[in-house]
Every structure is written in structure tokens, then in C-alpha cells.
Amino acid sequence: MTVRIVTDSTCDLPAWVISRYGICVVPLYINVGSQGYLDGIDMTRDEFYTKLPTFPVQPTTAVPSMQKFRAIYDALADEGAKEVLSIHISTSLSGIVNVAQVAARETASVPVTVFDSRQLSLGTGFLVETAARLAQAGSRVPEILAELNEQIKRTRVFAALETLRFLRRSGRMNSVVSTIGELLQIKPLLKMYDGKASAERVRTRNHAMQRLVELLREFGPYEKVALFHSDAAARARELLQEVKDILPDGEIWFQQLNPALGAHIGPGVVGFACVSKR
């Protein structure tokens, strides 16, 4: 392929998609105290969620270094790439895009374009898959970018959290608000659209699941839908059965949420990523 695609491990793409299109996935770091793990390499997702309740401290995350990105871009040039398109989690949630941009500017072996997906998890994953499919078909970077910018306007992610405890510990939410939320048994519902994260407060787990169904029905019909969870496969499958009538034809991806996001929002999350039809 003339154009090669790079992304990061927060995209949650199935392994067969990564393999089919030759996508290069850069792992994030999961840090537990002084011990660091490469996401998906040193620790599997199942292992992470099994160990999460027993970690002595709140896990933190770190982005790969500029040198790591540059080494990957150079390696792809050595493999024959004429252009590289590097697609990453929204800048509103992570500094990965900024690091990749510095690496791109310092890479002389191949032109590198860094793209902010303005999404997370499989919202990013769907964009990466589209880019890789177009690249494999011979499209150049400007053509791929035009398609990605159009798809972003049709892409949404919704997720119901089991607890606010991990958000509070990670520093991503005001501690007073999150404490009040837990006392009132609030189940936060997070939404991501076009680079903007927002939230709803829903009482009880059942109401949160009902609200996910309402949101999924609101923005159909769909071109693509995927469900994800963090150690909550049974509830995710129940949700899948409840919305079968509005799911598109073909395979529906069912993925465990990556630890880089799980470290901040905890176990028990159920959600979906969707791309509405044009």
C-alpha cells in the first residue's frame, strides 16, 4: 500500500481488522505505581479488569513518546510506505495527537499526516477502518481525509458507567460532584460527538440501560454499530438483544474496552459506537 495507517490502542479495533489492513497500533502505557505495562502487550484486557479491584493504587495512563512514533513512521517508510496517516483519540481526551504531530514534523523519511478522530474507542476505530480500507483500495491521503471528516459528523459514542469512583480518582471530575452523584445512586451516561464530551445523570442501572436504548433508536438507521464493555459482557449482550431490530446487517463488533480508558472510567461500563447512514 502506498498509504499506511497508524493508530493507538484506544481505538478498540478487533485483531482481524488490524491484521487484514496492516494497521499499525501504538500501545499506550498503563502505570500501576512504579510498574508500567504496554496496553495489550504486557497485560491483556481480561487480566487488567481482573486485577483492577486489587491494584494498591489507581492506575494511570501515559502516551507513547515522540521517539516511539518517529521510529514507527520510519519503519513504515522502510517497508515502502509513500505516505502515513496517523489517526488518534480526540485531543479533548488525550495528548496523543500532539505527540504524534511533533514526531511527524521531525520525520524526514516519509510524509506523515496526523488526524484528530474527535472520538474515542470504536468511534475512532470505525474511522481507522474506513481509512485503512480506502488506503488499501488506492486512495491518497486527501481523499481519505475528506471521507473521514464526513463520517465524523455521523459518528457517536454513548456509554453508561457503573460508578463515578474511578473518574473522581483520576482527576477527570470534580470530587464534590462525583461524591454527591454516588450518594444519590447516580449512574452517569457519557456521550461523545465531534470532539465534545458531555454527560447525563441517570438514576439506577436499569434506567441507564433504557437511556442507551433510547439514544441508539434516536440516531438510526445505521451503517455501523459496535458494542463495548468493561468487564460487563453479560449486560452488553442483553443490550444487544434488546436493539436487534435496529442494528444494521452484517457483523456487530463486541469488544472489551481498552485499559487506557478503563483506568479512568472503571469496570461495569456498557456502551456503543455507531455511524448513522448518510
N, C-alpha and C positions, 0 to 999 in steps of 0.2 A: 504493500500500500504506500502511496505517496504521502498521505497524511496519517499520522499516528495519533492516537487519543490517550491522554493521561488523565487520571482522576485520583481521588483519595478514598480511603477505606470507609468514609461515612456514607458513600453512595449506596451501599447495601445491595449491589447487583449480585444476582446468582452467579455461581462459579462458571456455569456453562456459557453464560453470556460473555463473561470476561475472556474465556478461552476461545469462543467462536470468533470474536472480533479482534483478538490480540490486544485488548485494552491493558494498559499498564496502570496498576493500582498502587499508590504510595500509602503505606500504613501510617496511621497516627500512633503516638505513644500514649500508653495508659500507665500512669505512675501511681504506685501504692507505697506511700512513704518514700524510702530511698530506692525501692525496686521499680524498674521500668520494664514495660512489656510492649512489643510491637503488636498492634491490633491485628488479630487473625493469624499471626505467625508464632509468637511466643505463648499465646493463650487463645484458645478458641472462644467463641461466643458462649457456648454452653458452659464452659469452665468459668468464664467471667461471672455469669449470673449465678452459678452455683456458689462461688466464693464470695460474691458481693456482700451478703449479710455478715460474713465473718471477717472482713477486712478490718484491721485495727484503726484505720483512718479512712476518710473519704477519698476515693480515687480521684485523681486529677488527670487532665489531658494536656498534651503538648503537640505542636505541629512539627513536621519534619523540617530539617534545616534547609537553608538555601543551597548549601553544597550538595545535599541529597537530591534536590530537584535538578540541579545542574548536571549531576552525574547521570541521572535518568535521561535527561534531554540529550546529552552527548552519546549515551549508549544507543538511543533510538536512531540518532544520526548515523552511527556506525553500522546499524542494521539496514540502512538505506532510506530512512525517512527524509523526505524533502521539506516537510512542514510538520509541526507538532501543535496540537490543540489541547490545552490543559484546562480541564473543567472541574470546578471545585464548589464545595459547600458555600452558602451565602456569606458574604462579608459581614452581614449583620450578626452572624453567629460565631465566626471564626476568623483568624488572621491568615488562613492558608493561602488565600488569593494573593495577599500582599507579599508573602514569602515567595510564592511562585513567580510573581511579577519581577521581583528583584533577580531571581535566578534566570528568568527569560532574557532580561536586559544584558546579563553577563554571559549568555550562551552565544558563542560565535559559530558553532558547528551546524546549526540549523535554525531557521526562523521559528520562534515559539509565540503563540498567541494564548494568553491566559483569559479564561472566561468565568465570570461570576454566574453560577447557576441560579442564584437568587432563590435557592431551595435547599432542602436537606433530605437525607435518607433517600428513599426511592423516587422522590421528586427530582433530585439530582440524577439518580440512576436512570430514569426514563430519558433524560436529556443526553446522558452519556451514551446510552444505547442508540439513540437516534443519530448522534454524531458519528459513532463507530460504523453504523450501517451505511450512512451516506459516504463516509470515507472509503469503506470497502467497495462501494459502487463507483468510486472515482471522483466524487465531488471534492472541490477545493475548499479551503477554509472560509472564504467569504460566503459561499453558497451554504455551507453548514451553519455558519453564524446566523444567517437570515432565517433558517428553519428553526434554530434553537430559540431565537427571540420571539418568533411566532408561537412556538409551543409553550414557552413560559407563561404566556397570557392565558393558557388553558390548563395549567398545572396547579394543583392544590394538594396540600397535606394536612390531615387532621389527626390528632392523637389524644386519647383520654388517659390521663395519668392516674395512678393508684394513690400517690402520696405527693405532698409538697416537700417532704423532708430532704430529699436529695437536691432539689433546686435551692432550698434555703442554705444547705451546707456548701453548695458550690458557689454561693455568692451571686447567683443569677436572679435572685428575687429578694425583695425587701423582707427581712426576717420577721418583722412585726406582722406584715400582711400574710405571710405564709403560715405563721403560727395561728393567727385568727382563723385562717382557712381550715386548718386541721381540726381546731376545736369545734368548728361548725360542720365538720364532716364534708367539706367541700372537695369535689373531685375536679381538678382543673382540666379544661379541654383546650389544648394548644392548637393554633391554626397558623399555617404558613402560606403566603401567597405573594408572589412577585417581590421577594426580598423583605417582606414585612411580616413580623411575627406578632400575633395577637392571642388573646386568651378569653375564654368564657369560664364562669364559675357555675358548676352544676352540682346539685346535691345528690349524693349516693351514686354508687357504681352503676346501678340499673338505669338511672336517668342519663348517665354519661354515655352508656351504650345506645340508648334511644336517640340521644342527640347525634351521635355518629351516624346512625342510620338516616336521620333527617337530613344531615349535611350531604351524605352521599346521594340521596334522592334529589336534592336541590340542584345539583350541578350536572346531572346527566343529560342526555346519554353520553356514554364514554367510549373513548378509543382504547384506553388502557386503565386498568385498576390493579393495584397490588395491596396486600395486607401485610402489616408488620406487627411485631410484638416484642416485648422484653420479658421473657420467661412467663408468658401468659398464652401459650399456644391454644389451650382449650377454649378460652373465651374468644380468641381471634377466630377460631373455626366456627364457633357459634354465630359470630357476627357475619362471617362469610355465608353461612346457610341462610341467614335472615335477609340478605340482599341479593340472593342468586338471581332474582327476576330482573335486576337492572345491570348485571355485570355483562361486559362485552364477551363475544365469542372468543375462544382460544384460552390459552393457559393463563391463570391468575397467579402471579407470584405470591409466595407466602414465606416471609423472611423474618429471621431473628434480628432485632435492632442491633446495630453495631455498638460496642462498648464505649466508644468515644462519646456518643450521645447518651447511652445508658448510664454512664457515670454521673451525668448531670440530672437525669430525669428518673432514674431508678427502675426497679423491676415492676411488673404488673401493667406496663403500658400496652395499649392496643390502639392501632390506628390504620389509616390507609393513605396511599398516594394515588392520585387519579389525574388523568388527562382527558378533558372533555373533547367531544368530537368538534370538528371545525364548524 
